[in-house]
Amino acid sequence: MIVNLDRHKELLHQDEREKTERVCKEVQETAAYARNMLRNVYMVSIIEQLLSREIVGVSTQYLFKEAGSRYADQAWQPHQDNFYPKNENGLYITSNIFLEDSDRENGTVYIYEGSHQAGLLPAEPRVSYREKIGSNPGSLVKIPDEYRDRKKDIIIPKGSVLFLHGNAIHGSYSNTSDRSRPWFSGCYIPKGEKYIIGANAKRQEIHLY
């Protein structure tokens, strides 16, 4: 996982290559492209319609789920994204752009339909960034009985977008295929709403206009 790839210095810090002039320029261009994706007018318009509020960006993420990698066997535990920023009004939301076809074999996401209505639930904290190889990240939440039978796999083609409510319980499968499952996530919240910055996420208000 790469966090805040829309911020040049943050992305450069996570890049393990020698910091040559070419690499620095490439990183700067990538960061600018990622910021433009976060600010995509269609994406922003849809989220503002969903929340009926003016929104700001707070962070970006890139998840690889790379086939054959040390993390390929990793499966995220059922969790709520809002466990991390902890917005008390449940208004944290992400847009997730699938960059390749996604199915159960290459580690797609599953959700528990309607679970966003349960509010922010107690969870078991787990390391979810630079975690140990072989561990399954995601701060594990106990699924309320009324949602246990409402698990649904997200089988989705390349280029599609999943808008995910911050309180929706979801997780992902291991990648047992020879196909990677990369996606780009933009993280948003209505302007003026409170959230936790986070030591790793380093959330900050990013104006979108």
Summary of the structure (lengths in Angstrom):
residues: 209
radius of gyration: 16.7
end to end distance: 27.0
largest distance: 55.4
contacts: 629
relative contact order: 0.27
helix: 22%
strand: 24%
